[in-house]
Amino acid sequence: MTDTLVLRTRPTTVEAKQLTADNREELARWVSGWTYGVGEVRWFDRDHGRVVGIGVGDWAVRTAFGEFQPVKDSVLFTRYESVLPTVTE
């Protein structure tokens, strides 16, 4: 019989950018993706072999492994907390 492990996710720091009506091109470059339609940015998720995307108000999150994940605005701050003041590039 094997023991059951109880584990907790390690703290990790990520970077996130929110898609707005004014930064579609910039965000598309950041994720190495492309703009699509009126208010969407898409990119190819190599790890899962699929195209993912975000709409205006959603976030692109760069993980500690350099991967990008789409995250809805309503989920971002339930999953993450701010560790530094906002950085403007």
The first five atom37 places (N, CA, C, CB, O) and aatype in JSON, in Angstrom:
{
  "aatype": [12, 16, 3, 16, 10, 19, 10, 1, 16, 1, 14, 16, 16, 19, 6, 0, 11, 5, 10, 16, 0, 3, 2, 1, 6, 6, 10, 0, 1, 17, 19, 15, 7, 17, 16, 18, 7, 19, 7, 6, 19, 1, 17, 13, 3, 1, 3, 8, 7, 1, 19, 19, 7, 9, 7, 19, 7, 3, 17, 0, 19, 1, 16, 0, 13, 7, 6, 13, 5, 14, 19, 11, 3, 15, 19, 10, 13, 16, 1, 18, 6, 15, 19, 10, 14, 16, 19, 16, 6],
  "atom_mask": [
    [1, 1, 1, 1, 1],
    [1, 1, 1, 1, 1],
    [1, 1, 1, 1, 1],
    [1, 1, 1, 1, 1],
    [1, 1, 1, 1, 1],
    [1, 1, 1, 1, 1],
    [1, 1, 1, 1, 1],
    [1, 1, 1, 1, 1],
    [1, 1, 1, 1, 1],
    [1, 1, 1, 1, 1],
    [1, 1, 1, 1, 1],
    [1, 1, 1, 1, 1],
    [1, 1, 1, 1, 1],
    [1, 1, 1, 1, 1],
    [1, 1, 1, 1, 1],
    [1, 1, 1, 1, 1],
    [1, 1, 1, 1, 1],
    [1, 1, 1, 1, 1],
    [1, 1, 1, 1, 1],
    [1, 1, 1, 1, 1],
    [1, 1, 1, 1, 1],
    [1, 1, 1, 1, 1],
    [1, 1, 1, 1, 1],
    [1, 1, 1, 1, 1],
    [1, 1, 1, 1, 1],
    [1, 1, 1, 1, 1],
    [1, 1, 1, 1, 1],
    [1, 1, 1, 1, 1],
    [1, 1, 1, 1, 1],
    [1, 1, 1, 1, 1],
    [1, 1, 1, 1, 1],
    [1, 1, 1, 1, 1],
    [1, 1, 1, 0, 1],
    [1, 1, 1, 1, 1],
    [1, 1, 1, 1, 1],
    [1, 1, 1, 1, 1],
    [1, 1, 1, 0, 1],
    [1, 1, 1, 1, 1],
    [1, 1, 1, 0, 1],
    [1, 1, 1, 1, 1],
    [1, 1, 1, 1, 1],
    [1, 1, 1, 1, 1],
    [1, 1, 1, 1, 1],
    [1, 1, 1, 1, 1],
    [1, 1, 1, 1, 1],
    [1, 1, 1, 1, 1],
    [1, 1, 1, 1, 1],
    [1, 1, 1, 1, 1],
    [1, 1, 1, 0, 1],
    [1, 1, 1, 1, 1],
    [1, 1, 1, 1, 1],
    [1, 1, 1, 1, 1],
    [1, 1, 1, 0, 1],
    [1, 1, 1, 1, 1],
    [1, 1, 1, 0, 1],
    [1, 1, 1, 1, 1],
    [1, 1, 1, 0, 1],
    [1, 1, 1, 1, 1],
    [1, 1, 1, 1, 1],
    [1, 1, 1, 1, 1],
    [1, 1, 1, 1, 1],
    [1, 1, 1, 1, 1],
    [1, 1, 1, 1, 1],
    [1, 1, 1, 1, 1],
    [1, 1, 1, 1, 1],
    [1, 1, 1, 0, 1],
    [1, 1, 1, 1, 1],
    [1, 1, 1, 1, 1],
    [1, 1, 1, 1, 1],
    [1, 1, 1, 1, 1],
    [1, 1, 1, 1, 1],
    [1, 1, 1, 1, 1],
    [1, 1, 1, 1, 1],
    [1, 1, 1, 1, 1],
    [1, 1, 1, 1, 1],
    [1, 1, 1, 1, 1],
    [1, 1, 1, 1, 1],
    [1, 1, 1, 1, 1],
    [1, 1, 1, 1, 1],
    [1, 1, 1, 1, 1],
    [1, 1, 1, 1, 1],
    [1, 1, 1, 1, 1],
    [1, 1, 1, 1, 1],
    [1, 1, 1, 1, 1],
    [1, 1, 1, 1, 1],
    [1, 1, 1, 1, 1],
    [1, 1, 1, 1, 1],
    [1, 1, 1, 1, 1],
    [1, 1, 1, 1, 1]
  ],
  "atom_positions": [
    [[0.85, -1.18, 0.0], [0.0, 0.0, 0.0], [0.89, 1.24, 0.0], [-0.96, 0.0, 1.23], [1.87, 1.3, 0.75]],
    [[0.56, 2.22, -0.83], [1.35, 3.44, -0.89], [0.72, 4.52, -0.03], [1.5, 3.93, -2.35], [-0.5, 4.56, 0.16]],
    [[1.57, 5.39, 0.49], [1.09, 6.5, 1.3], [0.52, 7.59, 0.41], [2.22, 7.06, 2.18], [0.95, 7.76, -0.73]],
    [[-0.43, 8.32, 0.93], [-1.0, 9.46, 0.23], [-0.21, 10.71, 0.62], [-2.51, 9.63, 0.56], [-0.01, 10.99, 1.8]],
    [[0.24, 11.45, -0.38], [0.94, 12.7, -0.13], [-0.04, 13.86, -0.13], [2.04, 12.93, -1.18], [-0.97, 13.89, -0.94]],
    [[0.16, 14.79, 0.76], [-0.6, 16.04, 0.76], [0.38, 17.12, 0.35], [-1.26, 16.34, 2.17], [1.37, 17.36, 1.05]],
    [[0.11, 17.79, -0.77], [1.05, 18.74, -1.35], [0.42, 20.1, -1.51], [1.56, 18.23, -2.68], [-0.8, 20.23, -1.63]],
    [[1.26, 21.11, -1.52], [0.83, 22.48, -1.77], [1.62, 23.02, -2.95], [1.02, 23.38, -0.5], [2.81, 22.71, -3.09]],
    [[1.0, 23.81, -3.79], [1.7, 24.42, -4.92], [2.76, 25.38, -4.41], [0.71, 25.15, -5.86], [2.5, 26.17, -3.5]],
    [[3.94, 25.32, -4.99], [5.0, 26.25, -4.61], [4.66, 27.65, -5.11], [6.36, 25.78, -5.19], [4.07, 27.81, -6.17]],
    [[5.05, 28.64, -4.34], [4.85, 30.01, -4.82], [5.7, 30.25, -6.08], [5.22, 31.05, -3.7], [6.85, 29.82, -6.15]],
    [[5.13, 30.9, -7.03], [5.84, 31.21, -8.25], [5.47, 32.62, -8.69], [5.52, 30.18, -9.36], [4.36, 33.09, -8.42]],
    [[6.38, 33.28, -9.35], [6.14, 34.63, -9.84], [5.9, 34.57, -11.34], [7.32, 35.57, -9.5], [6.64, 33.9, -12.06]],
    [[4.88, 35.25, -11.8], [4.54, 35.3, -13.23], [4.44, 36.76, -13.66], [3.21, 34.53, -13.52], [4.37, 37.66, -12.82]],
    [[4.44, 36.98, -14.95], [4.19, 38.31, -15.51], [2.87, 38.25, -16.24], [5.35, 38.77, -16.46], [2.52, 37.23, -16.83]],
    [[2.13, 39.35, -16.22], [0.83, 39.37, -16.88], [0.6, 40.71, -17.56], [-0.3, 39.09, -15.88], [0.99, 41.77, -17.05]],
    [[-0.03, 40.65, -18.74], [-0.44, 41.86, -19.44], [-1.9, 41.71, -19.82], [0.45, 42.12, -20.7], [-2.33, 40.65, -20.29]],
    [[-2.65, 42.78, -19.61], [-4.07, 42.77, -19.94], [-4.27, 43.33, -21.34], [-4.88, 43.58, -18.92], [-3.68, 44.34, -21.71]],
    [[-5.1, 42.65, -22.11], [-5.42, 43.12, -23.46], [-6.43, 44.25, -23.38], [-5.96, 41.96, -24.33], [-7.49, 44.12, -22.77]],
    [[-6.08, 45.37, -23.99], [-6.98, 46.52, -24.09], [-7.22, 46.81, -25.56], [-6.41, 47.77, -23.35], [-6.6, 46.2, -26.44]],
    [[-8.1, 47.74, -25.82], [-8.37, 48.13, -27.22], [-7.15, 48.8, -27.84], [-9.58, 49.08, -27.29], [-7.03, 48.85, -29.06]],
    [[-6.23, 49.31, -27.01], [-5.09, 50.07, -27.52], [-3.78, 49.3, -27.6], [-4.88, 51.26, -26.66], [-2.82, 49.81, -28.18]],
    [[-3.69, 48.09, -27.05], [-2.39, 47.41, -27.0], [-2.37, 46.06, -27.72], [-1.97, 47.21, -25.58], [-1.52, 45.21, -27.41]],
    [[-3.27, 45.84, -28.66], [-3.34, 44.54, -29.34], [-2.04, 44.16, -30.02], [-4.45, 44.56, -30.37], [-1.57, 43.03, -29.88]],
    [[-1.45, 45.08, -30.76], [-0.21, 44.79, -31.49], [0.94, 44.48, -30.52], [0.18, 45.97, -32.41], [1.69, 43.53, -30.72]],
    [[1.05, 45.29, -29.48], [2.12, 45.1, -28.47], [1.98, 43.74, -27.78], [2.07, 46.23, -27.42], [2.96, 43.03, -27.61]],
    [[0.76, 43.4, -27.39], [0.56, 42.14, -26.69], [0.78, 40.96, -27.63], [-0.85, 42.08, -26.1], [1.31, 39.93, -27.21]],
    [[0.39, 41.1, -28.88], [0.63, 40.02, -29.86], [2.12, 39.76, -30.02], [0.0, 40.39, -31.23], [2.55, 38.61, -30.13]],
    [[2.92, 40.82, -30.05], [4.38, 40.63, -30.13], [4.91, 39.96, -28.86], [5.1, 42.0, -30.34], [5.78, 39.09, -28.94]],
    [[4.4, 40.36, -27.71], [4.87, 39.81, -26.43], [4.66, 38.3, -26.35], [4.16, 40.5, -25.26], [5.51, 37.59, -25.82]],
    [[3.54, 37.81, -26.87], [3.26, 36.38, -26.81], [3.68, 35.65, -28.09], [1.77, 36.16, -26.56], [3.43, 34.45, -28.24]],
    [[4.34, 36.37, -29.01], [4.71, 35.81, -30.32], [3.48, 35.28, -31.04], [5.77, 34.68, -30.17], [3.49, 34.18, -31.59]],
    [[2.44, 36.07, -31.03], [1.18, 35.67, -31.63], [0.74, 36.63, -32.71], [0.0, 0.0, 0.0], [1.57, 37.29, -33.34]],
    [[-0.56, 36.73, -32.91], [-1.12, 37.59, -33.93], [-2.45, 38.14, -33.46], [-1.28, 36.82, -35.26], [-3.11, 37.57, -32.59]],
    [[-2.84, 39.28, -34.06], [-4.15, 39.84, -33.75], [-5.18, 39.1, -34.59], [-4.2, 41.38, -34.01], [-4.87, 38.59, -35.67]],
    [[-6.39, 39.05, -34.09], [-7.44, 38.33, -34.79], [-8.75, 39.07, -34.56], [-7.54, 36.85, -34.31], [-9.11, 39.39, -33.42]],
    [[-9.45, 39.35, -35.62], [-10.73, 40.03, -35.5], [-10.56, 41.42, -34.92], [0.0, 0.0, 0.0], [-9.51, 42.05, -35.05]],
    [[-11.61, 41.89, -34.28], [-11.63, 43.26, -33.77], [-10.89, 43.41, -32.44], [-13.07, 43.72, -33.61], [-10.2, 44.4, -32.24]],
    [[-11.02, 42.46, -31.54], [-10.45, 42.63, -30.22], [-9.89, 41.36, -29.63], [0.0, 0.0, 0.0], [-10.19, 41.02, -28.49]],
    [[-9.1, 40.64, -30.39], [-8.58, 39.36, -29.9], [-7.12, 39.21, -30.29], [-9.42, 38.19, -30.45], [-6.69, 39.69, -31.34]],
    [[-6.37, 38.53, -29.45], [-4.98, 38.14, -29.73], [-4.92, 36.63, -29.56], [-3.94, 38.88, -28.78], [-5.45, 36.08, -28.6]],
    [[-4.26, 35.97, -30.49], [-4.12, 34.51, -30.43], [-2.65, 34.13, -30.53], [-4.92, 33.83, -31.56], [-1.83, 34.88, -31.06]],
    [[-2.33, 32.95, -30.0], [-0.98, 32.4, -30.14], [-1.07, 30.89, -30.1], [-0.04, 32.93, -29.02], [-2.07, 30.31, -29.68]],
    [[0.01, 30.26, -30.55], [0.05, 28.8, -30.59], [0.67, 28.28, -29.3], [0.84, 28.29, -31.82], [1.8, 28.64, -28.96]],
    [[-0.05, 27.46, -28.59], [0.42, 26.83, -27.35], [1.13, 25.54, -27.74], [-0.76, 26.56, -26.34], [0.49, 24.52, -27.98]],
    [[2.46, 25.58, -27.79], [3.25, 24.43, -28.23], [3.1, 23.22, -27.31], [4.71, 24.8, -28.33], [3.1, 22.08, -27.77]],
    [[2.97, 23.47, -26.02], [2.86, 22.36, -25.07], [1.59, 21.54, -25.26], [2.92, 22.9, -23.66], [1.59, 20.34, -25.02]],
    [[0.53, 22.19, -25.68], [-0.75, 21.5, -25.83], [-1.17, 21.36, -27.29], [-1.83, 22.23, -25.07], [-2.21, 20.77, -27.59]],
    [[-0.35, 21.89, -28.22], [-0.61, 21.73, -29.64], [-1.9, 22.38, -30.11], [0.0, 0.0, 0.0], [-2.61, 21.81, -30.94]],
    [[-2.2, 23.56, -29.59], [-3.44, 24.22, -29.98], [-3.28, 25.74, -29.99], [-4.57, 23.81, -29.04], [-2.35, 26.28, -29.4]],
    [[-4.19, 26.39, -30.66], [-4.23, 27.85, -30.67], [-5.1, 28.3, -29.51], [-4.77, 28.41, -32.03], [-6.19, 27.78, -29.3]],
    [[-4.6, 29.28, -28.74], [-5.37, 29.87, -27.64], [-5.47, 31.36, -27.89], [-4.72, 29.57, -26.25], [-4.71, 31.92, -28.69]],
    [[-6.38, 32.0, -27.21], [-6.53, 33.43, -27.42], [-7.21, 34.11, -26.25], [0.0, 0.0, 0.0], [-7.78, 33.47, -25.37]],
    [[-7.13, 35.44, -26.28], [-7.78, 36.25, -25.26], [-8.51, 37.39, -25.95], [-6.76, 36.78, -24.22], [-8.15, 37.82, -27.05]],
    [[-9.54, 37.88, -25.28], [-10.28, 39.04, -25.74], [-9.96, 40.24, -24.88], [0.0, 0.0, 0.0], [-9.28, 40.12, -23.86]],
    [[-10.46, 41.39, -25.28], [-10.25, 42.63, -24.53], [-10.7, 42.42, -23.09], [-11.0, 43.82, -25.18], [-11.8, 41.92, -22.83]],
    [[-9.84, 42.8, -22.14], [-10.12, 42.65, -20.72], [-9.49, 41.41, -20.11], [0.0, 0.0, 0.0], [-9.31, 41.35, -18.89]],
    [[-9.13, 40.43, -20.94], [-8.48, 39.22, -20.45], [-6.97, 39.44, -20.36], [-8.79, 38.02, -21.38], [-6.45, 40.46, -20.82]],
    [[-6.28, 38.49, -19.75], [-4.85, 38.61, -19.49], [-4.06, 37.5, -20.16], [-4.59, 38.6, -17.99], [-4.54, 36.37, -20.27]],
    [[-2.85, 37.82, -20.61], [-1.87, 36.82, -21.03], [-0.87, 36.73, -19.88], [-1.16, 37.2, -22.41], [-0.3, 37.74, -19.47]],
    [[-0.65, 35.53, -19.37], [0.24, 35.32, -18.23], [1.43, 34.49, -18.69], [-0.51, 34.61, -17.06], [1.27, 33.41, -19.25]],
    [[2.65, 35.03, -18.46], [3.87, 34.28, -18.78], [4.31, 33.56, -17.51], [5.0, 35.22, -19.32], [4.6, 34.19, -16.5]],
    [[4.36, 32.24, -17.58], [4.71, 31.42, -16.41], [6.22, 31.45, -16.17], [4.23, 29.97, -16.61], [6.99, 32.02, -16.95]],
    [[6.62, 30.84, -15.08], [8.04, 30.73, -14.75], [8.8, 29.93, -15.79], [8.21, 30.1, -13.38], [10.03, 30.03, -15.87]],
    [[8.09, 29.12, -16.59], [8.72, 28.31, -17.63], [8.73, 29.0, -18.98], [8.0, 26.97, -17.74], [9.18, 28.43, -19.97]],
    [[8.22, 30.25, -19.03], [8.21, 31.01, -20.27], [7.01, 30.73, -21.16], [0.0, 0.0, 0.0], [6.95, 31.23, -22.28]],
    [[6.07, 29.94, -20.69], [4.86, 29.65, -21.46], [3.83, 30.76, -21.22], [4.27, 28.25, -21.06], [3.84, 31.4, -20.17]],
    [[2.96, 30.96, -22.18], [1.89, 31.94, -22.03], [0.56, 31.22, -21.85], [1.83, 32.89, -23.24], [0.26, 30.25, -22.56]],
    [[-0.23, 31.71, -20.9], [-1.54, 31.13, -20.64], [-2.59, 32.24, -20.68], [-1.56, 30.41, -19.27], [-2.35, 33.34, -20.19]],
    [[-3.76, 31.95, -21.27], [-4.85, 32.92, -21.21], [-5.55, 32.84, -19.86], [-5.85, 32.69, -22.36], [-5.84, 31.74, -19.37]],
    [[-5.84, 33.99, -19.26], [-6.53, 34.01, -17.97], [-7.61, 35.09, -18.02], [-5.53, 34.27, -16.78], [-7.33, 36.24, -18.39]],
    [[-8.82, 34.73, -17.66], [-9.92, 35.68, -17.61], [-9.67, 36.69, -16.5], [-11.27, 34.96, -17.4], [-9.07, 36.37, -15.47]],
    [[-10.14, 37.93, -16.72], [-9.97, 38.98, -15.73], [-10.57, 38.59, -14.38], [-10.6, 40.28, -16.23], [-10.0, 38.9, -13.33]],
    [[-11.71, 37.91, -14.4], [-12.38, 37.52, -13.15], [-11.59, 36.48, -12.35], [-13.75, 36.98, -13.46], [-11.87, 36.27, -11.17]],
    [[-10.62, 35.82, -12.99], [-9.86, 34.75, -12.34], [-8.48, 35.23, -11.89], [-9.71, 33.57, -13.28], [-7.92, 34.7, -10.93]],
    [[-7.92, 36.23, -12.57], [-6.51, 36.6, -12.36], [-6.18, 36.85, -10.89], [-6.19, 37.83, -13.16], [-5.24, 36.25, -10.37]],
    [[-6.92, 37.71, -10.22], [-6.55, 38.08, -8.86], [-7.08, 37.11, -7.81], [-7.04, 39.46, -8.56], [-6.81, 37.29, -6.62]],
    [[-7.82, 36.1, -8.22], [-8.13, 35.02, -7.28], [-7.0, 33.99, -7.29], [-9.47, 34.35, -7.63], [-6.81, 33.26, -6.32]],
    [[-6.26, 33.95, -8.39], [-5.16, 33.01, -8.53], [-3.81, 33.63, -8.16], [-5.11, 32.48, -9.97], [-2.92, 32.95, -7.67]],
    [[-3.67, 34.94, -8.4], [-2.39, 35.62, -8.19], [-2.59, 36.86, -7.33], [-1.74, 35.99, -9.54], [-3.67, 37.43, -7.27]],
    [[-1.49, 37.26, -6.66], [-1.49, 38.53, -5.95], [-0.32, 39.36, -6.44], [-1.4, 38.31, -4.41], [0.71, 38.81, -6.84]],
    [[-0.46, 40.66, -6.43], [0.58, 41.55, -6.92], [1.77, 41.55, -5.94], [0.03, 42.99, -7.11], [1.58, 41.63, -4.73]],
    [[2.99, 41.46, -6.49], [4.19, 41.48, -5.64], [5.03, 42.72, -5.87], [5.03, 40.24, -5.9], [5.87, 43.06, -5.04]],
    [[4.81, 43.41, -6.97], [5.53, 44.64, -7.28], [4.54, 45.67, -7.81], [6.66, 44.39, -8.32], [3.46, 45.31, -8.27]],
    [[4.92, 46.95, -7.74], [4.07, 47.96, -8.38], [4.0, 47.68, -9.88], [4.62, 49.4, -8.11], [4.84, 46.97, -10.43]],
    [[3.02, 48.25, -10.54], [2.85, 48.08, -11.98], [4.09, 48.57, -12.71], [1.6, 48.83, -12.47], [4.62, 49.65, -12.42]],
    [[4.55, 47.76, -13.67], [5.71, 48.11, -14.48], [5.2, 48.56, -15.84], [6.7, 46.92, -14.62], [4.47, 47.82, -16.5]],
    [[5.59, 49.77, -16.26], [5.19, 50.27, -17.57], [6.4, 50.21, -18.48], [4.63, 51.73, -17.48], [7.47, 50.74, -18.17]],
    [[6.22, 49.55, -19.61], [7.35, 49.41, -20.56], [7.31, 50.51, -21.58], [7.31, 48.05, -21.27], [8.17, 50.57, -22.46]]
  ]
}
